């Protein structure tokens, strides 16, 4: 048993760490920038960013330093007070020291925000007291049952997310239904507790449902098979109807956001074959996206750069074929490369394609920095697909096609060869698997999916430029696979919604997108390394590794 002095010393160190995190979040400008968007009554996104960043440190401390319930709460409250006092010193000393000289984000607006609109001394006291209260609450949370702690955290995050997306709900065609729960500052006094309590209730009912299913399986093995099948069909039918009517609910702008998410879903399903199934780290995936887009542009553009007067449907097979052939050509020189070496070579391939698109050498053929304009829209009988709402259904069809092919490949003999190669190339080769053909097919299928997405993208925007195909697209696609779950097909959809859809809705914070990506990836690796919707096999492997300590 540690002495009381040692326990309080650890609490003091946790407080210093909390204060350091709070100061970092404040000094890089997150608090000021995010304070422009209100989330729930009286709290801006800037306040919530500060609370969540410090709360993560305090909650981890509370969970790892549990002794008695009262002692844990008291020490966590003390740590919260120390951290908030360090943060409060910043605006307090700001009346004498010009911090703007060192930290350019310093401003009177930031001081007012941290002082709660009060004077320097009153703000110091208020912020310190708020830190003590916040630490006490988190200390209490750290001592409750793991299920309720998880339910409360999930309910808090869901409430914040709903508040952040208040414009989305109000902007729907059925926005009048949600108006009683929102106002100009996000969720109001009715909506905030309602969303929070509904989230907690959902977690509780989910727990009860699992307990009932476990009891039923124990007492009546296999008796519920028919009901489960019927339920699955009902869920599938309801989901299909919802997907078909989403544009009517969301309107034009939100349909555009869904379209961008959908294009990344198609690319993600392709890269998931290369990375998730075959275990080949490809950082040049954007090259195939660019090749598909440029092929579509050259074959359908009505400008001087157009080489044929093809329609979208006539050019689409060529876009996919060009990307597929490029995937094979990329795979040939990297057959013997693994890990970091493979990543570096594929990254270089992606940059070569982008630089060639920008070069004066190819400018007479593909337009250079001026790109390709006047790309045709897809015809559909006597009509033409033009609006984001119309393109939504085309992209949705592309997702279903890619999802079907990826599912069939995963369950095929080729898919099993990919997964064997992913686990251990040497063992796979010793078992008789042809690594050359297996790798080339992985690159080919992954590239063809990217080419499909690029072709639709070119027709959707009507013009393409080299700057639209930079390295960040490859990083985004790889990130959404990691966040959703490597090797998981539903995880690609979840990751796209989290890393593509949410930033599209919060464009005013684009300056901090990469910082958020980095933090999200670190959090995923630490808290949920298998992803939001993991592949069952990978989830079992990770759990087994954690249990054995490997």
PALUM-413999 format. One line per field, with one value per residue (C-alpha): x, y, z; residue in one letter. Coordinates in nm, 3 decimals. Example, Ala and Ser with C-alpha at 12.3 -4.5 7.8 and 13.67 -1.06 7.14 Angstrom:
BEGIN
c1 = 1.230/1.367
c2 = -0.450/-0.106
c3 = 0.780/0.714
residuo = a/s
//
This chain:
BEGIN
c1 = 0.000/0.126/0.138/-0.104/0.181/0.275/-0.089/-0.126/0.207/0.076/-0.240/-0.025/0.168/-0.163/-0.271/0.046/-0.014/-0.376/-0.264/-0.008/-0.272/-0.511/-0.243/-0.147/-0.506/-0.548/-0.221/-0.253/-0.581/-0.829/-1.032/-1.064/-1.138/-1.389/-1.568/-1.739/-1.971/-2.219/-2.296/-2.524/-2.676/-2.404/-2.116/-1.927/-1.718/-1.413/-1.527/-1.605/-1.265/-1.101/-1.323/-1.271/-0.894/-0.844/-1.118/-0.937/-0.628/-0.826/-1.042/-0.740/-0.580/-0.898/-0.928/-0.565/-0.541/-0.852/-0.831/-1.138/-1.422/-1.393/-1.015/-1.021/-1.277/-1.084/-0.749/-0.896/-1.068/-0.731/-0.565/-0.838/-0.785/-0.410/-0.455/-0.718/-0.508/-0.215/-0.446/-0.600/-0.256/-0.227/-0.505/-0.431/-0.068/-0.173/-0.266/0.105/0.283/0.239/0.197/0.102/0.471/0.534/0.191/0.019/-0.319/-0.335/-0.614/-0.851/-1.129/-0.941/-0.884/-1.255/-1.340/-1.111/-1.219/-1.590/-1.626/-1.502/-1.200/-0.852/-0.880/-1.243/-1.164/-0.870/-1.093/-1.382/-1.165/-0.987/-1.318/-1.455/-1.150/-1.206/-1.571/-1.482/-1.213/-1.455/-1.713/-1.454/-1.319/-1.670/-1.704/-1.376/-1.511/-1.842/-1.906/-1.732/-2.063/-2.208/-1.882/-1.883/-2.252/-2.198/-1.898/-2.089/-2.393/-2.174/-2.003/-2.334/-2.487/-2.189/-2.201/-2.573/-2.518/-2.234/-2.457/-2.750/-2.734/-2.772/-3.092/-3.248/-3.145/-3.330/-3.656/-3.815/-3.622/-3.943/-3.960/-3.629/-3.676/-3.819/-3.488/-3.248/-3.191/-2.923/-2.676/-2.718/-2.911/-3.139/-3.249/-3.495/-3.278/-2.960/-3.100/-3.328/-3.042/-2.823/-3.092/-3.193/-2.829/-2.794/-3.125/-3.008/-2.693/-2.899/-3.146/-2.855/-2.711/-3.046/-3.089/-2.748/-2.830/-3.162/-2.998/-2.735/-3.005/-3.207/-2.903/-2.831/-3.187/-3.304/-3.008/-3.098/-3.465/-3.436/-3.283/-3.598/-3.669/-3.311/-3.329/-3.658/-3.513/-3.211/-3.430/-3.642/-3.332/-3.191/-3.519/-3.556/-3.197/-3.247/-3.561/-3.379/-3.085/-3.319/-3.507/-3.206/-3.169/-3.534/-3.472/-3.132/-3.161/-2.895/-2.603/-2.617/-2.655/-2.325/-2.165/-2.303/-2.162/-1.811/-1.843/-1.961/-1.665/-1.429/-1.626/-1.559/-1.189/-1.178/-1.328/-1.052/-0.766/-0.915/-0.842/-0.478/-0.415/-0.683/-0.694/-0.347/-0.150/0.027/0.074/-0.004/0.052/0.019/-0.344/-0.445/-0.258/-0.528/-0.798/-0.627/-0.587/-0.955/-1.053/-0.818/-0.928/-1.289/-1.200/-1.006/-1.273/-1.579/-1.461/-1.607/-1.305/-1.005/-0.839/-1.112/-0.987/-1.322/-1.687/-1.774/-2.059/-1.995/-2.108/-1.885/-1.581/-1.635/-1.492/-1.181/-1.131/-1.148/-0.925/-0.654/-0.646/-0.638/-0.344/-0.163/-0.214/-0.052/0.236/0.293/0.283/0.549/0.853/0.746/0.682/0.973/0.917/0.747/0.648/0.812/0.995/0.669/0.505/0.787/0.781/0.403/0.417/0.670/0.446/0.159/0.380/0.514/0.161/0.077/0.397/0.343/-0.009/0.142/0.431/0.470/0.567/0.211/0.036/-0.063/-0.238/-0.393/-0.390/-0.121/-0.217/-0.525/-0.667/-0.950/-1.280/-1.626/-1.647/-1.983/-2.245/-2.376/-2.683/-2.979/-3.211/-3.346/-3.227/-2.885/-2.757/-2.660/-2.755/-2.595/-2.923/-2.914/-2.546/-2.623/-2.798/-2.516/-2.258/-2.484/-2.499/-2.118/-2.093/-2.326/-2.127/-1.794/-1.937/-2.070/-1.740/-1.535/-1.759/-1.735/-1.359/-1.322/-1.509/-1.338/-1.029/-0.839/-0.946/-0.816/-0.483/-0.466/-0.525/-0.271/-0.016/-0.110/-0.035/0.302/0.434/0.700/0.454/0.201/0.464/0.567/0.202/0.205/0.052/0.182/0.283/0.338/-0.013/-0.170/-0.004/-0.077/-0.446/-0.468/-0.314/-0.532/-0.864/-0.779/-0.675/-0.991/-1.209/-1.012/-1.046/-1.424/-1.435/-1.213/-1.432/-1.747/-1.565/-1.456/-1.810/-1.954/-1.740/-1.720/-1.353/-1.033/-0.701/-0.373/-0.407/-0.717/-0.498/-0.240/-0.094/-0.351/-0.619/-0.417/-0.363/-0.734/-0.835/-0.581/-0.691/-1.058/-0.972/-0.777/-1.049/-1.328/-1.139/-0.869/-1.019/-1.378/-1.618/-1.877/-1.581/-1.496/-1.839/-1.808/-1.457/-1.566/-1.851/-1.620/-1.319/-1.483/-1.844/-1.782/-1.500/-1.720/-1.989/-1.734/-1.540/-1.476/-1.224/-1.037/-0.714/-0.709/-0.816/-0.475/-0.435/-0.775/-0.675/-0.360/-0.542/-0.815/-0.560/-0.368/-0.693/-0.799/-0.467/-0.478/-0.848/-0.989/-0.709/-0.945/-1.151/-1.509/-1.650/-1.374/-1.341/-1.440/-1.119/-0.896/-1.093/-1.045/-0.673/-0.628/-0.824/-0.620/-0.298/-0.414/-0.507/-0.172/0.022/0.182
c2 = 0.000/0.342/0.611/0.901/1.134/0.930/0.919/1.296/1.345/1.140/1.351/1.665/1.524/1.436/1.795/1.928/1.705/1.822/2.183/2.119/1.963/2.252/2.509/2.332/2.315/2.684/2.817/2.642/2.826/2.539/2.701/3.035/2.886/2.632/2.882/3.019/2.718/2.664/2.303/2.291/2.565/2.789/2.576/2.633/2.374/2.558/2.499/2.135/2.081/2.207/1.989/1.674/1.711/1.764/1.516/1.237/1.286/1.308/1.005/0.789/0.901/0.823/0.475/0.386/0.523/0.381/0.322/0.425/0.596/0.917/0.926/0.883/1.160/1.396/1.338/1.369/1.692/1.815/1.722/1.907/2.210/2.210/2.183/2.456/2.683/2.650/2.738/3.027/3.177/3.240/3.504/3.630/3.709/3.838/4.173/4.237/4.016/4.041/3.671/3.756/3.812/3.440/3.287/3.449/3.300/3.510/3.768/3.963/3.736/3.431/3.598/3.677/3.318/3.172/3.427/3.360/3.727/3.833/4.029/3.872/3.771/3.655/3.460/3.291/3.178/3.069/2.865/2.694/2.608/2.479/2.252/2.114/2.038/1.883/1.669/1.554/1.447/1.251/1.098/0.973/0.840/0.654/0.459/0.343/0.012/-0.018/-0.051/0.271/0.457/0.353/0.441/0.789/0.857/0.743/0.951/1.258/1.215/1.152/1.464/1.674/1.532/1.602/1.956/2.012/1.900/2.119/2.293/1.955/1.870/2.213/2.226/1.907/1.921/1.784/2.030/2.153/1.821/1.897/2.270/2.231/2.075/2.322/2.693/2.927/2.790/2.420/2.186/2.375/2.297/2.037/1.872/1.836/1.618/1.434/1.323/1.234/1.026/0.852/0.757/0.614/0.428/0.282/0.147/-0.002/-0.170/-0.302/-0.462/-0.616/-0.750/-0.919/-1.075/-1.206/-1.349/-1.522/-1.673/-1.786/-1.950/-2.132/-2.263/-2.303/-2.356/-2.262/-2.184/-1.822/-1.883/-1.801/-1.483/-1.364/-1.421/-1.232/-0.948/-0.929/-0.904/-0.633/-0.435/-0.474/-0.364/-0.067/0.039/0.021/0.236/0.488/0.507/0.570/0.855/1.026/1.293/1.390/1.434/1.603/1.833/1.941/2.047/1.745/1.522/1.670/1.576/1.223/1.207/1.293/1.031/0.780/0.842/0.777/0.463/0.323/0.410/0.271/-0.061/-0.085/0.005/-0.232/-0.514/-0.408/-0.320/-0.508/-0.835/-0.864/-0.665/-0.446/-0.088/0.138/0.513/0.598/0.496/0.844/0.773/0.528/0.775/1.035/0.796/0.706/1.072/1.180/0.893/0.994/1.358/1.286/1.057/1.271/1.634/1.865/2.097/2.094/1.827/1.573/1.282/1.111/1.199/0.918/0.925/0.855/0.494/0.432/0.584/0.417/0.073/0.241/0.443/0.126/-0.065/0.203/0.208/-0.173/-0.193/0.077/-0.130/-0.430/-0.218/-0.079/-0.427/-0.577/-0.380/-0.407/-0.782/-0.845/-0.540/-0.537/-0.294/0.048/-0.011/-0.091/0.217/0.445/0.308/0.338/0.689/0.779/0.636/0.857/1.166/1.079/1.070/1.406/1.572/1.434/1.579/1.919/1.900/2.107/1.786/1.650/1.987/1.968/1.637/1.671/2.048/2.076/2.304/2.422/2.071/1.935/2.124/2.059/1.692/1.543/1.441/1.082/1.040/0.833/0.777/1.116/1.277/1.375/1.320/1.671/1.765/1.628/1.453/1.271/1.181/1.039/0.742/0.685/0.685/0.461/0.213/0.225/0.153/-0.147/-0.282/-0.234/-0.379/-0.687/-0.751/-0.695/-0.935/-1.206/-1.164/-1.185/-1.516/-1.663/-1.879/-1.572/-1.382/-1.661/-1.651/-1.275/-1.321/-1.599/-1.375/-1.093/-1.308/-1.441/-1.429/-1.696/-1.945/-1.867/-1.933/-2.257/-2.368/-2.330/-1.986/-1.798/-1.466/-1.295/-1.358/-1.298/-0.960/-0.847/-0.935/-0.739/-0.431/-0.474/-0.502/-0.221/0.009/-0.065/0.046/0.370/0.418/0.378/0.644/0.878/0.841/0.930/1.218/1.368/1.357/1.487/1.802/1.855/1.954/1.808/1.961/1.805/1.968/1.755/1.443/1.510/1.274/1.369/1.173/0.853/0.939/1.007/0.677/0.484/0.670/0.589/0.221/0.227/0.416/0.197/-0.130/-0.278/-0.552/-0.463/-0.366/-0.192/-0.025/0.153/0.318/0.418/0.554/0.755/0.913/1.002/1.133/1.268/1.351/1.526/1.752/1.844/1.962/2.150/2.325/2.635/2.425/2.297/2.450/2.186/1.888/1.718/1.775/1.611/1.321/1.264/1.276/1.045/0.788/0.802/0.762/0.467/0.290/0.333/0.283/0.072/-0.061/-0.290/0.008/0.122/-0.175/-0.436/-0.750/-1.042/-1.238/-0.938/-0.849/-1.198/-1.185/-0.854/-0.970/-1.290/-1.089/-0.860/-1.156/-1.329/-1.003/-1.027
c3 = 0.000/-0.091/0.174/0.166/0.081/-0.224/-0.339/-0.313/-0.488/-0.782/-0.779/-0.797/-1.094/-1.265/-1.206/-1.368/-1.669/-1.686/-1.677/-1.951/-2.175/-2.108/-2.188/-2.510/-2.633/-2.548/-2.690/-3.027/-3.076/-3.051/-2.774/-2.954/-3.296/-3.167/-2.945/-3.257/-3.267/-2.984/-2.895/-2.592/-2.381/-2.242/-2.376/-2.699/-2.877/-2.738/-2.378/-2.457/-2.622/-2.305/-2.085/-2.289/-2.322/-1.950/-1.861/-2.047/-1.829/-1.506/-1.583/-1.665/-1.339/-1.141/-1.293/-1.220/-0.868/-0.704/-0.331/-0.135/-0.323/-0.121/-0.148/-0.527/-0.569/-0.340/-0.511/-0.862/-0.756/-0.626/-0.958/-1.146/-0.927/-0.985/-1.362/-1.382/-1.158/-1.399/-1.688/-1.494/-1.436/-1.809/-1.838/-1.485/-1.563/-1.904/-1.747/-1.689/-1.945/-2.321/-2.406/-2.763/-2.836/-2.771/-2.842/-3.139/-3.051/-2.736/-2.754/-2.527/-2.654/-2.524/-2.187/-2.154/-2.244/-1.977/-1.714/-1.774/-1.861/-1.513/-1.397/-1.362/-0.994/-1.012/-1.329/-1.154/-0.867/-1.088/-1.323/-1.033/-0.863/-1.193/-1.225/-0.874/-0.952/-1.288/-1.126/-0.856/-1.113/-1.308/-0.990/-0.911/-1.265/-1.230/-0.933/-1.083/-1.259/-1.595/-1.784/-1.641/-1.694/-2.060/-2.094/-1.947/-2.170/-2.479/-2.384/-2.336/-2.673/-2.851/-2.694/-2.800/-3.154/-3.189/-3.060/-3.307/-3.592/-3.498/-3.837/-4.003/-3.815/-3.858/-4.224/-4.315/-4.504/-4.186/-3.968/-3.804/-3.618/-3.442/-3.383/-3.027/-2.919/-3.082/-3.083/-3.216/-2.959/-3.041/-2.815/-2.576/-2.221/-2.349/-2.612/-2.403/-2.120/-2.364/-2.592/-2.293/-2.120/-2.442/-2.501/-2.150/-2.190/-2.520/-2.354/-2.070/-2.306/-2.512/-2.199/-2.108/-2.462/-2.451/-2.113/-2.245/-2.557/-2.345/-2.124/-2.427/-2.588/-2.264/-2.216/-2.578/-2.808/-3.166/-3.091/-3.203/-3.546/-3.745/-3.551/-3.595/-3.970/-3.994/-3.791/-4.017/-4.324/-4.162/-4.068/-4.419/-4.578/-4.346/-4.408/-4.785/-4.768/-4.549/-4.791/-5.082/-4.914/-4.752/-5.025/-4.984/-4.611/-4.627/-4.926/-5.177/-4.951/-4.722/-5.027/-5.149/-4.816/-4.851/-5.204/-5.083/-4.810/-5.070/-5.300/-5.008/-4.919/-5.268/-5.240/-4.888/-4.999/-5.260/-5.026/-4.770/-5.014/-5.043/-4.678/-4.486/-4.679/-4.834/-4.575/-4.835/-4.715/-5.013/-4.967/-5.334/-5.368/-5.487/-5.815/-5.927/-5.827/-6.046/-6.339/-6.330/-6.317/-6.597/-6.819/-6.773/-6.841/-7.160/-7.302/-7.222/-7.212/-7.474/-7.448/-7.680/-7.462/-7.522/-7.731/-7.784/-7.766/-7.526/-7.277/-6.909/-6.942/-7.244/-7.073/-6.734/-6.830/-6.972/-6.649/-6.442/-6.686/-6.690/-6.309/-6.297/-6.540/-6.341/-6.027/-6.191/-6.324/-5.973/-5.824/-6.051/-5.919/-5.553/-5.539/-5.302/-5.083/-4.747/-4.474/-4.475/-4.805/-4.982/-4.830/-4.949/-5.305/-5.339/-5.193/-5.459/-5.729/-5.617/-5.619/-5.966/-6.107/-5.947/-6.073/-6.423/-6.422/-6.332/-6.576/-6.892/-7.073/-7.054/-7.055/-7.425/-7.354/-7.006/-6.942/-6.674/-6.386/-6.583/-6.570/-6.783/-6.803/-6.944/-6.846/-6.938/-6.686/-6.695/-6.919/-6.802/-7.095/-7.205/-6.880/-6.745/-6.391/-6.277/-5.921/-5.601/-5.524/-5.858/-5.820/-5.476/-5.636/-5.885/-5.604/-5.393/-5.681/-5.702/-5.330/-5.357/-5.650/-5.470/-5.148/-5.329/-5.508/-5.191/-4.996/-5.261/-5.281/-4.903/-4.889/-5.197/-5.226/-5.347/-5.035/-4.813/-4.999/-4.940/-4.569/-4.542/-4.712/-4.473/-4.170/-4.291/-4.647/-4.591/-4.445/-4.719/-4.987/-4.816/-4.830/-5.208/-5.250/-5.552/-5.395/-5.731/-5.860/-5.518/-5.474/-5.828/-5.800/-5.473/-5.634/-5.944/-5.759/-5.518/-5.802/-6.003/-5.712/-5.691/-6.066/-6.037/-5.765/-5.967/-6.278/-6.083/-5.913/-6.247/-6.384/-6.056/-6.032/-6.409/-6.405/-6.259/-6.158/-6.039/-5.697/-5.636/-5.618/-5.348/-5.091/-4.828/-5.013/-4.969/-4.602/-4.555/-4.709/-4.501/-4.187/-4.235/-4.272/-3.945/-3.759/-3.896/-3.857/-4.080/-4.296/-4.201/-4.481/-4.256/-4.082/-4.408/-4.404/-4.038/-4.089/-4.393/-4.201/-3.912/-4.107/-4.423/-4.340/-4.009/-4.139/-4.438/-4.197/-3.985/-4.259/-4.046/-3.849/-4.157/-4.022/-3.747/-3.959/-3.957/-3.585/-3.529/-3.755/-3.554/-3.223/-3.353/-3.470/-3.141/-2.945/-3.161/-3.119/-2.743/-2.667/-2.952/-3.173/-3.362/-3.488/-3.445/-3.640/-3.639/-3.843/-3.612/-3.673/-3.608/-3.295/-3.155/-3.236/-3.055/-2.753/-2.737/-2.760/-2.477/-2.257/-2.310/-2.276/-2.622
residuo = x/x/x/x/x/x/x/x/x/x/x/x/x/x/x/x/x/x/x/x/x/x/x/x/x/x/x/x/x/x/x/x/x/x/x/x/x/x/x/x/x/x/x/x/x/x/x/x/x/x/x/x/x/x/x/x/x/x/x/x/x/x/x/x/x/x/x/x/x/x/x/x/x/x/x/x/x/x/x/x/x/x/x/x/x/x/x/x/x/x/x/x/x/x/x/x/x/x/x/x/x/x/x/x/x/x/x/x/x/x/x/x/x/x/x/x/x/x/x/x/x/x/x/x/x/x/x/x/x/x/x/x/x/x/x/x/x/x/x/x/x/x/x/x/x/x/x/x/x/x/x/x/x/x/x/x/x/x/x/x/x/x/x/x/x/x/x/x/x/x/x/x/x/x/x/x/x/x/x/x/x/x/x/x/x/x/x/x/x/x/x/x/x/x/x/x/x/x/x/x/x/x/x/x/x/x/x/x/x/x/x/x/x/x/x/x/x/x/x/x/x/x/x/x/x/x/x/x/x/x/x/x/x/x/x/x/x/x/x/x/x/x/x/x/x/x/x/x/x/x/x/x/x/x/x/x/x/x/x/x/x/x/x/x/x/x/x/x/x/x/x/x/x/x/x/x/x/x/x/x/x/x/x/x/x/x/x/x/x/x/x/x/x/x/x/x/x/x/x/x/x/x/x/x/x/x/x/x/x/x/x/x/x/x/x/x/x/x/x/x/x/x/x/x/x/x/x/x/x/x/x/x/x/x/x/x/x/x/x/x/x/x/x/x/x/x/x/x/x/x/x/x/x/x/x/x/x/x/x/x/x/x/x/x/x/x/x/x/x/x/x/x/x/x/x/x/x/x/x/x/x/x/x/x/x/x/x/x/x/x/x/x/x/x/x/x/x/x/x/x/x/x/x/x/x/x/x/x/x/x/x/x/x/x/x/x/x/x/x/x/x/x/x/x/x/x/x/x/x/x/x/x/x/x/x/x/x/x/x/x/x/x/x/x/x/x/x/x/x/x/x/x/x/x/x/x/x/x/x/x/x/x/x/x/x/x/x/x/x/x/x/x/x/x/x/x/x/x/x/x/x/x/x/x/x/x/x/x/x/x/x/x/x/x/x/x/x/x/x/x/x/x/x/x/x/x/x/x/x/x/x/x/x/x/x/x/x/x/x/x/x/x/x/x/x/x/x/x/x/x/x/x/x/x/x/x/x/x/x/x/x/x/x/x/x/x/x/x/x/x
//
